[in-house]
Amino acid sequence: MQVAIEEKIDALCQQESITAETLLEALFTIAQEQDTLTNVVSREQEQLRVRKEMGNLKSRITQLGNLLKHD
């Protein structure tokens, strides 16, 4: 989970005196009722995939740079 989002969740839970589990249940219920859960999950999965690809690409660039330094 992104640090900024986790911090916002923690702050909201403290403000409302609820647990993260309670918040998750409420958000799930709302999303399910509004038929948006699938859309939200799909968007978040895509963002995670992109972040992973970016991490892999950065790692490969670093590895290539290290190889070029040794040649």
Backbone as a printed PyTorch tensor [residue, N CA C, xyz], in Angstrom:
tensor([[[  0.8450,  -1.1740,   0.0000],
         [  0.0000,   0.0000,   0.0000],
         [  0.8930,   1.2410,   0.0000]],

        [[  0.4870,   2.2430,  -0.7190],
         [  1.2590,   3.4790,  -0.7670],
         [  1.2490,   4.1320,   0.6080]],

        [[  2.4030,   4.6750,   0.9960],
         [  2.5570,   5.2680,   2.3190],
         [  1.5690,   6.4040,   2.5420]],

        [[  1.3950,   7.2750,   1.5560],
         [  0.4870,   8.4100,   1.7020],
         [ -0.9490,   7.9480,   1.9600]],

        [[ -1.3730,   6.9220,   1.2690],
         [ -2.7330,   6.4070,   1.4570],
         [ -2.8620,   5.7700,   2.8360]],

        [[ -1.8460,   5.0180,   3.2200],
         [ -1.8780,   4.3740,   4.5340],
         [ -1.9630,   5.4190,   5.6510]],

        [[ -1.2330,   6.5110,   5.5010],
         [ -1.2780,   7.5840,   6.5010],
         [ -2.6630,   8.2220,   6.5580]],

        [[ -3.2820,   8.4230,   5.4040],
         [ -4.6310,   9.0020,   5.3710],
         [ -5.6450,   8.0630,   6.0110]],

        [[ -5.5010,   6.7830,   5.7540],
         [ -6.4020,   5.7930,   6.3580],
         [ -6.2380,   5.8040,   7.8690]],

        [[ -4.9930,   5.7890,   8.3480],
         [ -4.7380,   5.8210,   9.7900],
         [ -5.3280,   7.0740,  10.4310]],

        [[ -5.1470,   8.2270,   9.7720],
         [ -5.6730,   9.4860,  10.3060],
         [ -7.1970,   9.4510,  10.3760]],

        [[ -7.8400,   8.9680,   9.3260],
         [ -9.2980,   8.8940,   9.3000],
         [ -9.8100,   7.9550,  10.3870]],

        [[ -9.1530,   6.8210,  10.5430],
         [ -9.5690,   5.8600,  11.5650],
         [ -9.4260,   6.4560,  12.9680]],

        [[ -8.3430,   7.1630,  13.2110],
         [ -8.1750,   7.8150,  14.5100],
         [ -9.2350,   8.8820,  14.7230]],

        [[ -9.4750,   9.6870,  13.7040],
         [-10.4570,  10.7640,  13.7850],
         [-11.8490,  10.2230,  14.0940]],

        [[-12.2030,   9.1140,  13.4630],
         [-13.5360,   8.5320,  13.6220],
         [-13.6010,   7.4790,  14.7260]],

        [[-12.4620,   7.1950,  15.3550],
         [-12.3750,   6.1710,  16.4200],
         [-12.8820,   4.8100,  15.9300]],

        [[-12.3850,   4.4180,  14.7620],
         [-12.7410,   3.1120,  14.2070],
         [-11.4620,   2.3840,  13.8140]],

        [[-11.5900,   1.0880,  13.5840],
         [-10.4490,   0.3090,  13.1200],
         [-10.3990,   0.3360,  11.5950]],

        [[ -9.2490,  -0.0160,  11.0640],
         [ -9.1000,  -0.0920,   9.6130],
         [-10.0490,  -1.1490,   9.0380]],

        [[-10.2800,  -2.2220,   9.7920],
         [-11.1890,  -3.2730,   9.3370],
         [-12.6150,  -2.7410,   9.2020]],

        [[-13.0370,  -1.9240,  10.1650],
         [-14.3800,  -1.3330,  10.1080],
         [-14.4980,  -0.4210,   8.8910]],

        [[-13.4820,   0.3720,   8.6620],
         [-13.4780,   1.2580,   7.4930],
         [-13.5470,   0.4450,   6.2060]],

        [[-12.7650,  -0.6150,   6.1250],
         [-12.7570,  -1.4620,   4.9370],
         [-14.1370,  -2.0770,   4.6940]],

        [[-14.7660,  -2.5640,   5.7460],
         [-16.0980,  -3.1440,   5.5980],
         [-17.0960,  -2.1040,   5.0880]],

        [[-17.0370,  -0.9050,   5.6340],
         [-17.9550,   0.1570,   5.2060],
         [-17.7170,   0.5280,   3.7490]],

        [[-16.4600,   0.6930,   3.3720],
         [-16.1390,   1.0580,   1.9960],
         [-16.5290,  -0.0480,   1.0200]],

        [[-16.3240,  -1.2850,   1.4320],
         [-16.7040,  -2.4170,   0.5860],
         [-18.2150,  -2.4380,   0.3670]],

        [[-18.9660,  -2.2230,   1.4340],
         [-20.4240,  -2.2130,   1.3350],
         [-20.9020,  -1.1200,   0.3940]],

        [[-20.3430,   0.0680,   0.5500],
         [-20.7290,   1.1940,  -0.3180],
         [-20.3760,   0.8900,  -1.7740]],

        [[-19.1550,   0.4290,  -2.0010],
         [-18.7180,   0.1470,  -3.3710],
         [-19.5680,  -0.9460,  -4.0040]],

        [[-19.8830,  -1.9460,  -3.2300],
         [-20.6840,  -3.0490,  -3.7540],
         [-22.0850,  -2.5730,  -4.1140]],

        [[-22.6620,  -1.7330,  -3.2800],
         [-23.9990,  -1.2220,  -3.5420],
         [-24.0240,  -0.3180,  -4.7700]],

        [[-22.9450,   0.4040,  -4.9930],
         [-22.8960,   1.3310,  -6.1170],
         [-22.3250,   0.6820,  -7.3750]],

        [[-22.0340,  -0.6040,  -7.2960],
         [-21.5100,  -1.3510,  -8.4320],
         [-20.2290,  -0.7210,  -8.9980]],

        [[-19.4380,  -0.1450,  -8.1210],
         [-18.1820,   0.4640,  -8.5610],
         [-16.9740,  -0.3410,  -8.1020]],

        [[-17.2010,  -1.3550,  -7.3080],
         [-16.0880,  -2.1270,  -6.7580],
         [-15.2020,  -2.7000,  -7.8540]],

        [[-15.7900,  -3.2780,  -8.8620],
         [-15.0180,  -3.8610,  -9.9540],
         [-14.1730,  -2.8020, -10.6550]],

        [[-14.7470,  -1.6340, -10.8850],
         [-14.0020,  -0.5570, -11.5450],
         [-12.8330,  -0.0830, -10.7000]],

        [[-13.0630,   0.0880,  -9.4090],
         [-12.0100,   0.5640,  -8.5060],
         [-10.8920,  -0.4700,  -8.4110]],

        [[-11.2560,  -1.7300,  -8.2340],
         [-10.2590,  -2.7940,  -8.1240],
         [ -9.4480,  -2.8940,  -9.4140]],

        [[-10.1060,  -2.8290, -10.5450],
         [ -9.4000,  -2.9050, -11.8290],
         [ -8.4120,  -1.7610, -11.9900]],

        [[ -8.8180,  -0.5590, -11.6110],
         [ -7.9320,   0.5980, -11.7250],
         [ -6.7310,   0.4570, -10.7940]],

        [[ -6.9650,  -0.0010,  -9.5770],
         [ -5.8720,  -0.1620,  -8.6170],
         [ -4.9140,  -1.2720,  -9.0550]],

        [[ -5.4560,  -2.3480,  -9.6090],
         [ -4.6030,  -3.4230, -10.1120],
         [ -3.7130,  -2.9230, -11.2440]],

        [[ -4.2640,  -2.1050, -12.1210],
         [ -3.4930,  -1.5510, -13.2280],
         [ -2.3940,  -0.6290, -12.7020]],

        [[ -2.7160,   0.1900, -11.7100],
         [ -1.7100,   1.0810, -11.1370],
         [ -0.5900,   0.2760, -10.4830]],

        [[ -0.9310,  -0.8060,  -9.7980],
         [  0.0750,  -1.6640,  -9.1840],
         [  0.9630,  -2.2960, -10.2500]],

        [[  0.3460,  -2.7600, -11.3340],
         [  1.1140,  -3.3640, -12.4250],
         [  2.1050,  -2.3540, -13.0090]],

        [[  1.6430,  -1.1280, -13.2080],
         [  2.5040,  -0.0810, -13.7650],
         [  3.6510,   0.2330, -12.8030]],

        [[  3.3490,   0.3390, -11.5040],
         [  4.4100,   0.6160, -10.5240],
         [  5.4550,  -0.4950, -10.5210]],

        [[  4.9980,  -1.7470, -10.6140],
         [  5.9360,  -2.8700, -10.6520],
         [  6.8040,  -2.8100, -11.9080]],

        [[  6.1850,  -2.5040, -13.0440],
         [  6.9440,  -2.3790, -14.2930],
         [  7.9880,  -1.2740, -14.1880]],

        [[  7.5970,  -0.1550, -13.6000],
         [  8.5340,   0.9670, -13.4380],
         [  9.7020,   0.5550, -12.5420]],

        [[  9.4200,  -0.1700, -11.4780],
         [ 10.4710,  -0.6480, -10.5900],
         [ 11.4180,  -1.5870, -11.3110]],

        [[ 10.8520,  -2.4940, -12.1000],
         [ 11.6870,  -3.4260, -12.8700],
         [ 12.5450,  -2.6780, -13.8870]],

        [[ 11.9620,  -1.6980, -14.5420],
         [ 12.6920,  -0.9170, -15.5350],
         [ 13.8370,  -0.1430, -14.8770]],

        [[ 13.5710,   0.4830, -13.7480],
         [ 14.6190,   1.2160, -13.0350],
         [ 15.7500,   0.2810, -12.6250]],

        [[ 15.3880,  -0.9200, -12.1860],
         [ 16.3940,  -1.9040, -11.7900],
         [ 17.2540,  -2.3110, -12.9870]],

        [[ 16.6170,  -2.5340, -14.1150],
         [ 17.3640,  -2.9170, -15.3250],
         [ 18.2820,  -1.7840, -15.7920]],

        [[ 17.8080,  -0.5540, -15.6930],
         [ 18.6400,   0.5970, -16.0740],
         [ 19.8720,   0.6670, -15.1730]],

        [[ 19.6600,   0.4610, -13.8780],
         [ 20.7790,   0.4690, -12.9290],
         [ 21.7610,  -0.6500, -13.2430]],

        [[ 21.2500,  -1.8430, -13.5190],
         [ 22.1150,  -2.9720, -13.8510],
         [ 22.9140,  -2.6870, -15.1150]],

        [[ 22.2770,  -2.1270, -16.1230],
         [ 22.9630,  -1.7880, -17.3620],
         [ 24.0360,  -0.7420, -17.1070]],

        [[ 23.7060,   0.2590, -16.3140],
         [ 24.6850,   1.2950, -15.9730],
         [ 25.8780,   0.6970, -15.2580]],

        [[ 25.6400,  -0.2450, -14.3660],
         [ 26.7450,  -0.9060, -13.6560],
         [ 27.6120,  -1.7200, -14.6020]],

        [[ 26.9760,  -2.3820, -15.5560],
         [ 27.7350,  -3.1590, -16.5420],
         [ 28.6210,  -2.2420, -17.3990]],

        [[ 28.0700,  -1.1160, -17.7760],
         [ 28.8370,  -0.1750, -18.6260],
         [ 30.0030,   0.4350, -17.8780]],

        [[ 29.8710,   0.5970, -16.5760],
         [ 30.9560,   1.1550, -15.7660],
         [ 32.1340,   0.2020, -15.7110]],

        [[ 31.8630,  -1.0870, -15.7320],
         [ 32.9110,  -2.1000, -15.6090],
         [ 33.6150,  -2.3830, -16.9330]],

        [[ 33.0600,  -1.9220, -18.0180],
         [ 33.6650,  -2.1970, -19.3310],
         [ 34.6440,  -1.1340, -19.7300]]])
